[in-house]
Amino acid sequence: MKTYDNLYYEIISLPNLYQAYYKAIKGKKDKFKVLDFEENLHENLWNLHKELLENIYEVSEYSEFYINDYKTRKILAPKLRDAIVQHAIYNYLEEIYDGTFIFDSFSCRKGKGTHKGFRRLRSFLHKHKNEDYFIKFDVSKYFYSIDQYKLVEILEKKMKDSNLIILLKKIISSHNEEEIPAHILNDNFEVQRKGIPIGNLLSQLFANIYLNELDYFVKHNLKIKYYVRYVDDFVILEKGKDSLSIIRMRIKSFLKRVLFLKIEDRKIQINKISFGVDFVGFVVFKKLIRVRTRNYTRFRKMLNDKIKLYHSKKLSMLKLNASFQSYLGHLSHSNSNKIKERIIQIKVMTFSKAVKRGGNWNNGANAGPFCSNLNNGATNTNNNIGFRCCSEPLKGISSLRRFNNSKAQKLLPSTLAENQRGNFNFEISLMNNLNNDKMGASSIQDLSL
């Protein structure tokens, strides 16, 4: 095993701290704390460098908050200067450790991720029959249960730089979780120290390094070929159910005895492949992929909250649209077509103001592009004949059928008039979005929430 004993001074060098700073503030440039730090950027980074050089750097207190989706998670956010230090360390350790990870570990790694993970799992499914079995594990309270002493011991196998180990110990021990049922006692130490903060950049890397011990055990000791892991969720495929029962006992024993982690029996699934494998937000079958119902429910709840903010003008259209596009991108990896159509419908209904039918009284030239085939030309000035222009937030689109977003359509008098008044940009944008979503106007009829 290759070891490293001279990294510390490269990590704390000013060029690396500057690089770490710009990574740490990415997406946060307008925040008050960032602006305050940036006012005296050079002095602040120099002082941080001196603290690290003299080994007097200490981790500041975390900002604690909670997030709720399907379960409550405690998040500990580091101060900006601590985030810079973590990025500086990450710049080096990520490259060193990534080369030691097995191919089938997909969490928080360049070129990996959830989509690569479930595709790998699906490739494994194609090599098995529907009557074959899978087993899925989920470590109980993983981040809150990592043993700090064991983590340092694992890091010391590769990192021989004493100054770097001291710094890593400070970051690891900067928070200690209160005792919970998921904790396994480490008999080697009287005082137990458990948990790494969700919110620390280095926690992602530490989590991978910690369970890399399990990966090696599964691959080299148990000789299992079809194994895939994402953070603390991992799946194994085998032909027989009996062999999975043996694997289950050995993995539970290894995690408890070596890594001081717990897996509850209720979180272990053993089933036939034909029932589908629930992994990284998808239910994967041999011939198709579905989105997990719980994930869709969670997205709809989040989306409804954002739509309320959008209607109260507390959220921009750009940011709301980004949420739509993000989830549609997620759905594009699955065969959940009805859910895709539903999300597109909600997107159209949220953003559009459509002309239901007809144009303005006495002013056919300004009737709008949706009314071009309804006898609303420039010559139609009949006081009693015509169609009222009914632009309003979309509750149901019933008359977009005739609209054709072509060059000829855009050159109609009514369309040109709308363009001159600057009112047509949004309609054109809407129809372009519909085209991009591969959903023609002719297929959007009578939609409602």
C-alpha positions as CSV (number, residue, x, y, z in Angstrom):
1,M,0.0,0.0,0.0
2,K,1.3,3.4,-1.0
3,T,1.6,5.9,1.9
4,Y,1.9,9.7,2.1
5,D,4.1,11.4,4.7
6,N,4.7,14.9,3.3
7,L,1.3,16.4,2.3
8,Y,0.5,18.8,5.1
9,Y,2.5,21.8,3.8
10,E,1.2,21.4,0.3
11,I,-2.4,21.3,1.7
12,I,-2.0,24.5,3.8
13,S,-0.1,26.4,1.1
14,L,-1.6,29.8,0.1
15,P,-2.2,28.8,-3.5
16,N,-4.2,25.8,-2.4
17,L,-6.1,27.9,0.2
18,Y,-7.1,30.4,-2.5
19,Q,-8.3,27.5,-4.7
20,A,-10.2,26.1,-1.8
21,Y,-11.8,29.5,-1.0
22,Y,-13.2,29.8,-4.5
23,K,-14.6,26.3,-4.3
24,A,-16.1,27.0,-0.9
25,I,-18.0,30.1,-2.0
26,K,-19.4,28.6,-5.2
27,G,-23.1,29.5,-5.3
28,K,-22.8,31.6,-2.1
29,K,-21.2,34.8,-3.4
30,D,-24.1,37.0,-2.4
31,K,-24.2,35.8,1.2
32,F,-23.3,38.3,3.9
33,K,-20.7,36.1,5.6
34,V,-18.9,35.6,2.2
35,L,-18.9,39.3,1.5
36,D,-17.6,40.0,4.9
37,F,-14.8,37.5,4.5
38,E,-14.0,38.8,1.0
39,E,-13.5,42.3,2.2
40,N,-10.2,41.3,3.7
41,L,-9.7,38.2,1.7
42,H,-5.9,38.2,1.5
43,E,-5.5,39.0,5.2
44,N,-8.0,36.4,6.2
45,L,-6.4,33.6,4.2
46,W,-3.0,34.6,5.4
47,N,-4.1,34.4,9.0
48,L,-5.7,31.0,8.3
49,H,-2.5,29.8,6.7
50,K,-0.5,31.0,9.8
51,E,-2.8,29.2,12.2
52,L,-2.4,25.9,10.2
53,L,1.3,26.4,10.0
54,E,1.7,26.8,13.7
55,N,-0.8,24.0,14.4
56,I,-3.1,26.3,16.4
57,Y,-6.1,26.1,14.1
58,E,-9.3,25.0,15.8
59,V,-12.7,24.1,14.2
60,S,-15.4,26.7,15.0
61,E,-18.9,25.8,16.3
62,Y,-21.3,24.5,13.6
63,S,-24.6,26.0,12.6
64,E,-27.2,23.4,13.3
65,F,-30.5,23.0,11.5
66,Y,-32.9,20.2,10.4
67,I,-34.4,19.2,7.1
68,N,-37.5,17.0,6.7
69,D,-38.3,15.0,3.6
70,Y,-39.5,11.5,4.5
71,K,-37.4,11.6,7.7
72,T,-35.7,14.3,9.8
73,R,-32.0,14.9,9.3
74,K,-29.7,17.0,11.4
75,I,-27.4,19.2,9.4
76,L,-24.2,20.8,10.8
77,A,-22.9,23.6,8.6
78,P,-19.3,24.7,9.1
79,K,-18.2,28.3,9.1
80,L,-16.6,29.6,5.9
81,R,-13.0,29.4,7.2
82,D,-13.6,25.8,8.2
83,A,-15.1,25.0,4.8
84,I,-12.0,26.5,3.2
85,V,-9.8,24.2,5.2
86,Q,-11.9,21.2,4.3
87,H,-11.8,22.0,0.6
88,A,-8.0,22.4,0.9
89,I,-7.7,18.9,2.4
90,Y,-10.3,17.5,-0.1
91,N,-8.2,18.8,-3.1
92,Y,-5.5,16.2,-2.2
93,L,-7.3,13.4,-0.3
94,E,-10.0,12.9,-2.9
95,E,-7.6,12.1,-5.6
96,I,-5.5,9.8,-3.4
97,Y,-8.4,7.7,-2.0
98,D,-10.5,7.6,-5.1
99,G,-8.0,5.3,-6.7
100,T,-8.4,2.8,-3.8
101,F,-12.2,2.5,-4.1
102,I,-13.7,-0.4,-5.9
103,F,-15.4,0.3,-9.3
104,D,-18.9,-0.5,-7.9
105,S,-18.9,2.2,-5.3
106,F,-20.9,5.1,-6.7
107,S,-21.4,7.8,-4.1
108,C,-19.8,11.3,-4.2
109,R,-17.2,10.3,-6.8
110,K,-16.3,12.0,-10.1
111,G,-17.8,10.1,-13.0
112,K,-20.1,8.1,-10.7
113,G,-23.4,9.0,-9.1
114,T,-26.9,7.6,-8.8
115,H,-27.6,7.2,-12.5
116,K,-24.4,5.3,-13.1
117,G,-25.2,3.2,-10.0
118,F,-28.6,2.0,-11.1
119,R,-27.3,1.4,-14.6
120,R,-24.6,-0.8,-13.2
121,L,-27.2,-2.7,-11.2
122,R,-29.3,-3.1,-14.2
123,S,-26.4,-4.6,-16.1
124,F,-26.1,-7.1,-13.3
125,L,-29.8,-7.9,-13.5
126,H,-29.4,-8.7,-17.2
127,K,-27.0,-11.5,-16.2
128,H,-29.5,-13.1,-14.0
129,K,-33.0,-14.7,-14.3
130,N,-36.1,-13.3,-12.8
131,E,-36.2,-16.3,-10.4
132,D,-32.7,-15.3,-9.0
133,Y,-32.5,-13.4,-5.7
134,F,-31.1,-10.1,-4.4
135,I,-30.4,-8.8,-0.9
136,K,-30.4,-5.2,0.0
137,F,-28.8,-3.7,3.1
138,D,-29.1,-0.3,4.7
139,V,-26.8,0.7,7.6
140,S,-28.8,2.2,10.6
141,K,-28.0,5.9,11.1
142,Y,-24.8,5.6,9.2
143,F,-23.3,9.1,9.5
144,Y,-24.4,9.4,13.1
145,S,-22.8,6.0,14.0
146,I,-19.4,6.1,12.4
147,D,-16.8,5.3,15.1
148,Q,-14.3,8.2,15.2
149,Y,-11.5,6.1,16.6
150,K,-11.9,3.5,13.8
151,L,-12.0,6.2,11.2
152,V,-8.7,7.7,12.3
153,E,-7.2,4.2,12.4
154,I,-8.2,3.6,8.8
155,L,-6.8,7.0,7.7
156,E,-3.5,6.4,9.5
157,K,-2.9,3.3,7.3
158,K,-2.3,5.6,4.3
159,M,-1.6,9.0,5.9
160,K,1.8,9.0,7.7
161,D,2.1,12.8,7.9
162,S,1.7,13.5,11.7
163,N,0.6,17.1,11.2
164,L,-2.1,16.1,8.7
165,I,-3.4,13.4,11.1
166,I,-3.6,16.0,13.9
167,L,-5.6,18.3,11.6
168,L,-7.9,15.4,10.5
169,K,-8.5,14.4,14.2
170,K,-9.5,18.0,15.0
171,I,-12.1,18.0,12.2
172,I,-13.4,14.4,13.0
173,S,-13.7,15.1,16.7
174,S,-15.3,18.6,16.3
175,H,-18.7,17.0,16.9
176,N,-19.8,14.0,18.9
177,E,-23.2,12.5,18.6
178,E,-25.3,11.7,21.7
179,E,-25.9,8.0,22.3
180,I,-28.6,6.4,20.1
181,P,-29.8,2.8,19.7
182,A,-27.9,2.4,16.5
183,H,-24.5,2.9,18.2
184,I,-22.3,-0.2,18.7
185,L,-19.9,0.0,21.6
186,N,-16.1,0.2,20.8
187,D,-14.6,-1.9,23.7
188,N,-11.1,-0.5,23.0
189,F,-12.1,2.9,24.4
190,E,-13.8,3.9,27.6
191,V,-15.2,7.2,26.2
192,Q,-17.2,6.6,23.0
193,R,-17.0,9.1,20.2
194,K,-19.5,8.6,17.4
195,G,-20.7,10.3,14.2
196,I,-19.4,12.7,11.6
197,P,-21.5,15.8,10.7
198,I,-23.8,15.7,7.7
199,G,-22.9,19.1,6.1
200,N,-19.1,18.7,6.2
201,L,-17.5,18.3,2.8
202,L,-15.0,15.8,4.2
203,S,-17.8,13.7,5.7
204,Q,-18.7,12.5,2.2
205,L,-15.2,11.4,1.6
206,F,-14.8,9.9,5.1
207,A,-18.1,7.9,4.6
208,N,-16.6,6.3,1.5
209,I,-13.3,5.6,3.1
210,Y,-15.0,4.0,6.1
211,L,-17.2,1.6,4.1
212,N,-14.4,0.9,1.6
213,E,-13.3,-1.6,4.3
214,L,-16.7,-3.4,3.7
215,D,-16.2,-3.3,-0.1
216,Y,-12.9,-5.1,0.2
217,F,-14.4,-7.6,2.6
218,V,-17.2,-8.4,0.2
219,K,-15.0,-8.6,-2.9
220,H,-11.9,-10.3,-1.5
221,N,-13.2,-12.3,1.4
222,L,-16.7,-13.3,0.3
223,K,-15.7,-13.3,-3.4
224,I,-19.0,-11.7,-4.4
225,K,-19.1,-10.6,-8.0
226,Y,-22.4,-8.8,-8.3
227,Y,-22.3,-6.1,-5.6
228,V,-23.0,-2.4,-5.9
229,R,-23.0,0.3,-3.2
230,Y,-24.2,3.9,-2.9
231,V,-23.2,5.4,0.5
232,D,-24.7,3.0,3.1
233,D,-27.1,1.3,0.7
234,F,-25.7,-1.8,-1.0
235,V,-27.2,-4.7,-3.1
236,I,-25.9,-8.2,-3.8
237,L,-27.3,-10.6,-6.4
238,E,-27.1,-14.4,-6.1
239,K,-28.8,-17.3,-7.7
240,G,-29.9,-19.0,-4.5
241,K,-31.7,-17.7,-1.4
242,D,-29.7,-19.9,0.9
243,S,-26.3,-18.4,-0.1
244,L,-27.8,-14.9,0.6
245,S,-28.7,-15.9,4.1
246,I,-25.1,-16.9,4.8
247,I,-23.9,-13.6,3.2
248,R,-26.3,-11.7,5.4
249,M,-24.9,-13.2,8.6
250,R,-21.3,-12.6,7.6
251,I,-21.8,-9.0,6.6
252,K,-23.8,-8.2,9.7
253,S,-21.0,-9.7,11.8
254,F,-18.2,-7.8,10.0
255,L,-20.0,-4.5,10.3
256,K,-20.6,-5.0,14.0
257,R,-17.2,-6.5,14.9
258,V,-14.9,-4.4,12.7
259,L,-16.7,-1.2,11.9
260,F,-19.0,-0.9,14.9
261,L,-22.0,-0.4,12.6
262,K,-25.5,-1.9,13.0
263,I,-27.9,-3.2,10.4
264,E,-31.5,-3.9,11.6
265,D,-33.2,-7.0,10.2
266,R,-36.2,-4.9,9.2
267,K,-33.9,-3.0,6.9
268,I,-32.6,-6.1,5.1
269,Q,-34.6,-7.1,2.0
270,I,-34.3,-10.5,0.4
271,N,-36.5,-11.1,-2.6
272,K,-36.7,-12.3,-6.2
273,I,-35.4,-10.1,-8.9
274,S,-38.8,-10.2,-10.6
275,F,-40.2,-8.0,-7.8
276,G,-37.7,-5.2,-8.7
277,V,-34.7,-3.9,-6.8
278,D,-35.2,-0.6,-4.9
279,F,-32.0,1.3,-5.3
280,V,-30.9,5.1,-5.4
281,G,-34.5,6.3,-5.9
282,F,-35.4,3.9,-8.7
283,V,-37.1,0.4,-8.7
284,V,-35.0,-1.5,-11.2
285,F,-36.4,-4.5,-13.2
286,K,-34.8,-6.4,-16.0
287,K,-36.9,-4.8,-18.7
288,L,-37.9,-1.4,-17.2
289,I,-37.1,1.2,-14.5
290,R,-39.6,2.9,-12.3
291,V,-39.2,6.0,-10.1
292,R,-39.7,5.2,-6.4
293,T,-43.2,6.3,-5.2
294,R,-41.8,7.9,-2.1
295,N,-39.4,10.0,-4.1
296,Y,-42.2,11.2,-6.4
297,T,-44.4,12.1,-3.4
298,R,-41.6,14.0,-1.8
299,F,-40.9,15.9,-5.1
300,R,-44.6,16.8,-5.4
301,K,-44.7,18.2,-1.9
302,M,-41.5,20.3,-2.5
303,L,-42.9,21.4,-5.9
304,N,-46.2,22.6,-4.4
305,D,-44.3,24.6,-1.8
306,K,-42.2,26.2,-4.6
307,I,-45.3,27.0,-6.7
308,K,-46.9,28.8,-3.8
309,L,-43.7,30.9,-3.4
310,Y,-43.7,31.6,-7.1
311,H,-47.3,32.8,-7.1
312,S,-46.6,35.0,-4.1
313,K,-43.5,36.4,-6.1
314,K,-41.0,35.1,-3.5
315,L,-39.4,32.7,-6.0
316,S,-38.3,33.5,-9.6
317,M,-39.6,31.7,-12.6
318,L,-36.0,30.8,-13.5
319,K,-35.5,28.9,-10.2
320,L,-38.9,27.2,-10.3
321,N,-38.2,26.1,-13.9
322,A,-34.8,24.7,-12.8
323,S,-36.7,22.4,-10.3
324,F,-39.0,21.2,-13.1
325,Q,-36.1,20.6,-15.4
326,S,-34.0,18.8,-12.8
327,Y,-36.8,16.3,-12.0
328,L,-37.7,15.8,-15.6
329,G,-34.0,15.0,-16.2
330,H,-34.2,12.5,-13.4
331,L,-37.3,10.9,-14.9
332,S,-35.7,10.7,-18.3
333,H,-33.7,7.7,-16.9
334,S,-36.9,5.8,-16.2
335,N,-39.9,4.4,-17.9
336,S,-42.3,6.3,-15.6
337,N,-44.0,8.0,-18.6
338,K,-47.3,8.9,-16.8
339,I,-45.4,10.8,-14.1
340,K,-43.4,12.6,-16.8
341,E,-46.6,13.7,-18.5
342,R,-48.1,14.8,-15.2
343,I,-45.0,17.0,-14.4
344,I,-45.1,18.6,-17.8
345,Q,-48.8,19.3,-17.4
346,I,-48.2,21.0,-14.0
347,K,-45.3,23.0,-15.6
348,V,-47.4,24.3,-18.4
349,M,-50.3,25.1,-16.1
350,T,-48.0,26.9,-13.7
351,F,-46.1,29.1,-16.2
352,S,-48.6,29.9,-18.9
353,K,-51.2,32.5,-19.6
354,A,-53.1,31.2,-22.6
355,V,-55.7,32.9,-24.7
356,K,-58.7,30.6,-24.5
357,R,-60.6,31.8,-27.5
358,G,-60.9,34.8,-29.8
359,G,-59.6,38.3,-29.9
360,N,-60.4,41.8,-28.7
361,W,-63.7,43.5,-29.4
362,N,-63.4,45.9,-32.4
363,N,-59.7,45.2,-32.8
364,G,-59.1,42.0,-34.7
365,A,-55.5,43.0,-35.5
366,N,-54.6,42.7,-31.8
367,A,-56.4,39.4,-31.3
368,G,-53.3,37.4,-30.7
369,P,-51.7,34.4,-32.4
370,F,-54.1,31.9,-30.8
371,C,-57.0,33.5,-32.6
372,S,-55.6,33.6,-36.2
373,N,-58.1,31.1,-37.6
374,L,-61.2,32.7,-35.9
375,N,-62.0,35.5,-38.3
376,N,-60.1,38.1,-36.3
377,G,-58.2,39.7,-39.1
378,A,-57.4,43.5,-39.3
379,T,-60.5,44.1,-41.4
380,N,-62.9,42.6,-38.8
381,T,-64.3,45.7,-37.0
382,N,-67.8,44.4,-36.5
383,N,-69.1,45.7,-33.1
384,N,-71.2,42.6,-32.6
385,I,-69.2,39.9,-34.1
386,G,-65.9,38.7,-32.7
387,F,-64.3,36.9,-29.8
388,R,-63.3,38.2,-26.5
389,C,-59.6,38.0,-25.6
390,C,-59.5,35.9,-22.4
391,S,-55.9,35.9,-21.1
392,E,-55.7,34.6,-17.6
393,P,-53.8,32.1,-15.5
394,L,-54.3,28.7,-17.1
395,K,-56.9,26.5,-15.6
396,G,-57.5,24.4,-18.7
397,I,-56.1,24.7,-22.2
398,S,-58.9,23.9,-24.6
399,S,-58.1,25.9,-27.7
400,L,-54.4,25.7,-28.4
401,R,-55.1,23.0,-31.0
402,R,-55.1,25.3,-34.0
403,F,-51.9,27.1,-33.1
404,N,-48.9,26.3,-35.3
405,N,-45.6,27.8,-34.3
406,S,-44.3,28.3,-37.9
407,K,-42.7,31.2,-39.7
408,A,-46.0,31.8,-41.6
409,Q,-47.9,31.9,-38.4
410,K,-45.6,34.4,-36.8
411,L,-46.0,36.7,-39.9
412,L,-49.8,37.0,-39.5
413,P,-51.0,40.5,-38.8
414,S,-52.3,39.6,-35.4
415,T,-49.0,38.0,-34.4
416,L,-47.0,41.0,-35.6
417,A,-49.2,43.3,-33.6
418,E,-48.6,41.2,-30.5
419,N,-44.9,41.3,-31.1
420,Q,-44.8,45.0,-31.5
421,R,-46.5,45.4,-28.1
422,G,-44.0,43.0,-26.6
423,N,-46.6,40.6,-25.4
424,F,-45.9,37.6,-27.5
425,N,-42.5,36.7,-26.2
426,F,-43.9,34.6,-23.4
427,E,-46.3,32.6,-25.7
428,I,-43.5,31.8,-28.1
429,S,-41.3,30.7,-25.1
430,L,-44.1,28.5,-23.8
431,M,-44.6,26.8,-27.2
432,N,-40.9,26.3,-27.5
433,N,-40.8,24.7,-24.1
434,L,-43.7,22.4,-25.2
435,N,-41.8,21.4,-28.3
436,N,-38.7,20.7,-26.2
437,D,-40.7,18.5,-24.0
438,K,-41.9,16.6,-27.1
439,M,-45.5,17.5,-26.2
440,G,-47.3,19.2,-29.1
441,A,-50.0,21.7,-28.5
442,S,-52.6,19.3,-30.1
443,S,-52.1,16.9,-27.2
444,I,-52.7,19.4,-24.4
445,Q,-56.4,19.6,-23.9
446,D,-58.5,20.1,-20.8
447,L,-55.7,19.8,-18.3
448,S,-56.4,20.4,-14.6
449,L,-54.7,19.9,-11.3
